[in-house]
């Protein structure tokens, strides 16, 4: 999707051969340095490059800056990657990233997936990576948006993904067990055990095991865990 094509004089921060518009509204401080040093999403990058193959149909839950969708579209030439991102402020930037890298196999939708369609609150903070569906105790009231919730079963049936990439700040504990994972060949999940606890981690592992996918050690590191049907 190329709603925001780069201009000829646009400047970029480059990371792992990918281009990210050098917009201080999104890239500043530590985040900008991590991109330049190829340290941003390092564990997720290693995992994705181990499990994603050319021709895969990837669904990404939690797009962030558009880093992972751009990575797999560029480096693995996937058939498609469709990202769902709850933060409406990030959508234009993600589309700029996709356009800057000349992608025609990557799309992003401002929505989250759930068991039933509806609407949900999403809280946007100055630190874009700390935005979430959770209100923090004692914080100043964040900018809150009502975000579309799409029925996960319908989305999976429509897109027919065979790879899942997921980083949704703890919401994985409720969403993953509710998804139909049987059509997946592989998955990369960033867990948030500090929020979901050991019971939540076990629920996620059990969901993948029930769908016939096994923990894949070569694609896992600390909180980033991978699952594959065969390895």
N, C-alpha and C positions, 0 to 999 in steps of 0.2 A: 504494500500500500504506500503510495508516494504523495500524500497530501502536503508534505512539507519538504519539497526538493531543496537540496543545498544550493546556495548561491556560489558563484565562481570565486568570491573572496572570503567564503566562510572558513574559519580556522577550526582545526580539529586537535583533540588529544588522541594519540594513537596508542592502542593496546593490543598486543598479540596480532598485529597487522590489521586490526579493525579501526575504524574511524568513529570518533564520538564528538559531536559539535561542542566546541569549547564555550559553553554557555554558563556563566557564573551563577545563574539561578539554580543550576543543577550540579555542576562540577566545581567544587572548591575544596581547599584544605586537604585533609587526609584522603578523601575520596579521589580527588584529582591525582594526588601523588601515587596512590595505589594503582590507578589505571596506567599511568606512565611507566611504572616499574613492573607491570604485568603481575601484580599481586592481588588485584581485585577479583573476588570470587575464585581464588586459586584452587581450592579443594573441589568446588563444583565443576570448574573447568576440567580438571583432571578426570573426574568421574564421568562427565558427559562425553569427553573424547574417547573414553574407554568403552562406553556402551552404545553410543549413537552411531548408526551406519548410514551410508548413502542410501537414499530412497525411503528412509523412515518417515513416518507421519507422527510428528511430535506435538504433544499438548503440554503447555507450560502454565502452571498456576503460580502467579506472583512474578511479574515480568521485571520489576525494578527499573533499571535504566535501559533495558533492552539488551543487556550484555549477553545472556545465555542464548536468547533466540537468535541474535546475530552470530554468535559463535557457531552454533550447530548448523545454521543456514549457510555460513561461509565455509567452515572447515570440513563439514561432513556432507554438504550438498544434499540435504534432506529434501524429500518431496514437498513437505510443508511443515511449518511450525506455527501453531496458533496459540498465542499467549492471552491469558486473562489477568488483568491488573485492576485492583480495586481503587488505586489512587488516581483520580481523574486528572490531577495536575501533571502526571507523568506521561499521559497518553500522547500529547503532541511531541514530546521529546523522543519517546520511543520510535515514533514514526519518522522523525528526522534521522535517527540513527539508522533505521532500516534503509531509508532513502540514500543516506550518505554512503552506505556500503553496497548500493545497487541491487538490493534484494527484491525479488518478486515472489519469493516463496515464504514470506513471513508476514503475519498479520497480528494485530493486537485488538482486544475488545475490553472496554471499560466495564467489567462485571466480575462477579465471583460465582463459583458454582456451589450448589447446595442440594439437599434432598428434594426441596420444593421451590418453585419459582416465587419471587417476592422482592422485597427491598430490605436493605440492612444499612446500619450506620457504619461509616468508615471515618476514622479520625486522622487528619493530616497534621503533621508536625513540621517544624522548621527543619529538623533533620529528617530528610525524606525517607531514610532507611529505617526510622523508628515509627513511621506511620503504621497504624494497625486498626483492627476492629475493637481493640481493648482500650478502655479508659484507665489511665494510671492514677493510683491513689495520690491525692494532694497536688496533682499537676494543674496548671492554668488551663482553662477550657480550650481544647484544640479546635481547629477548623473541622467541622463535621459535615460530611456529605452523605446523602442517601444514594446507595449504589444498587444497581440491579443484581438480583440473585437469579441465576439461570439454573434450570433443572439439570443436574449433572448427567443423568441417564440420557436425556435427550441430546445434550451436547456430545457425549461420547458416541451415541448412535449416529449422529450426523457426521462428525469428523473422523470416526474410526481410527483413533490414534493407536500406534503400537509402542510408543515410548512416552513416558510421563516424566516431566521435570517439575519439582514442586518445592517452593520456599514461601510459605504463607504464615510465618511468624506464630506458630503454635496452633493455628486452626487445622493443621493436618490431623490432629488427634480425632476430630469429629468427621472430617471430610473423607479421609482415606478409607476408613472402614465402610463408608456409605457408597463408595464408587464400585462400579463393575470393572474389576481389574483383569478379567479373564482374557481380554483381547490384547493385553500388553505383552510385549517381548521383554521389555526392560523398564526400569524406573530409577531415577535419581531423586532422593528426598533429603532436604536439610531438616533434621529433627531439631526440636527446641526443648530438650529434656528439662531445662530450668523452669519451664512453664507447664509441661505436660506430665512430668514425673515418670517413674518407671512403669506405672500402669499404662500410661499413654503410649510409651515406647513399645510395650508389649502388644498393645492393641494394633499398632501399625504393622509390626512384624507378623502378627497373626493374620491380618487381612491379606498380606502378600502371600503368605504360606498357603492360605486357603484357596488363593487363586492360582496356585501352582508355580509361583516364583520363589526363588531361593536367594538368600543373602549372598551378594557377590563381593568377596573380600578385596579383589583387585581394584574395584571401583569405589571403595569405601575408605573414609578417613575421618576419624573423630565423629562429629555430628552429621557429616554428610555420608549417607548410606545408599548403596545401590542394590538393586535386585535384578536378577535375570532368570529367564525361563530355562536357559541352557548356558553352561559355561565350562 
